[in-house]
């Protein structure tokens, strides 16, 4: 992730949930908010309902890779949080990727 840093603080996530825009599918939810910083910041969240640690980490790795391979298509200067839902555990990689791109397009952060 060349252009992206991580969101790590709880207050940053809470601010994004409260004041950001969101779009959802059955597999994932994407929250975004314009920031005054150069580059994007990414946060990933996968709840315990998805499964045990091994399963959650696999979903998190897939979502991070989907973001990494498509970050050049996203507009600059946004905070983005991707939330993995329970159905993301069994979803195919291609389905997750198409969901992510369609949600980013719906939120207006896709450059195409």
C-alpha positions in Angstrom: 0.0 0.0 0.0 2.2 2.8 -1.4 -0.2 5.7 -0.8 -2.0 4.6 2.3 -1.4 4.7 6.0 -3.4 2.8 8.7 -6.2 4.1 10.9 -5.5 2.7 14.3 -7.1 4.9 17.0 -10.5 4.1 18.3 -11.6 7.8 18.1 -10.7 7.9 14.4 -12.9 4.9 13.7 -15.8 6.4 15.8 -15.5 9.7 14.0 -15.7 8.0 10.6 -18.7 6.0 11.6 -20.5 9.0 13.0 -19.7 11.6 10.3 -18.7 9.7 7.2 -20.7 8.3 4.3 -21.4 4.6 4.1 -22.5 2.0 1.6 -23.1 -1.6 2.2 -23.6 -5.0 0.5 -24.3 -8.3 2.2 -20.5 -9.0 2.4 -18.9 -5.7 3.3 -19.6 -2.1 4.4 -17.4 0.8 3.3 -17.3 4.1 5.3 -15.4 7.1 3.9 -14.8 10.7 4.8 -12.8 13.4 3.2 -9.7 14.3 5.2 -7.3 17.2 4.9 -4.2 14.9 4.6 -2.4 13.9 1.5 -2.9 10.2 0.7 -5.6 7.9 2.1 -5.9 6.1 5.4 -7.3 2.6 5.7 -9.0 0.9 8.6 -10.2 -2.7 8.6 -12.7 -4.2 11.0 -13.9 -7.8 11.2 -16.2 -8.7 14.1 -16.1 -11.8 16.2 -19.3 -13.1 14.7 -17.4 -13.8 11.5 -15.4 -16.6 13.3 -12.4 -17.3 15.4 -9.1 -15.5 14.9 -7.8 -17.5 12.0 -11.0 -16.9 10.0 -11.1 -13.2 10.9 -7.5 -12.7 9.9 -8.1 -14.5 6.6 -11.0 -12.1 5.8 -8.9 -9.1 6.9 -6.0 -10.2 4.6 -8.3 -10.6 1.7 -9.9 -7.1 2.2 -6.4 -5.6 2.6 -5.2 -7.2 -0.6 -8.4 -6.0 -2.5 -7.7 -2.5 -1.3 -4.0 -2.7 -2.2 -4.6 -3.8 -5.7 -7.2 -1.1 -6.4 -5.9 1.8 -4.4 -4.6 3.5 -7.6 -8.2 3.8 -8.7 -9.4 5.7 -5.6 -9.4 9.4 -5.1 -6.8 10.9 -2.9 -7.4 12.4 0.6 -9.9 10.1 2.2 -10.2 8.0 5.3 -11.7 4.6 4.4 -12.9 1.9 6.8 -13.9 -1.5 5.4 -16.0 -3.7 7.7 -16.2 -7.4 6.9 -19.6 -8.9 7.6 -20.4 -12.5 8.5 -21.1 -13.5 4.8 -17.6 -12.3 3.8 -16.2 -15.4 5.5 -17.6 -17.7 2.7 -17.5 -15.2 -0.2 -15.2 -15.6 -3.2 -12.4 -13.2 -3.7 -13.9 -11.9 -7.0 -17.2 -11.2 -5.3 -15.6 -9.3 -2.5 -13.5 -7.3 -5.0 -16.6 -6.4 -7.2 -18.5 -5.4 -4.0 -15.7 -3.1 -2.9 -15.4 -1.4 -6.3 -19.2 -0.9 -6.6 -19.4 0.5 -3.1 -16.5 2.9 -3.8 -18.3 4.0 -7.0 -21.5 4.5 -5.0 -19.6 6.7 -2.5 -17.9 8.7 -5.2 -14.3 7.9 -4.3 -13.6 5.9 -7.5 -11.6 7.8 -10.1 -13.1 6.1 -13.1 
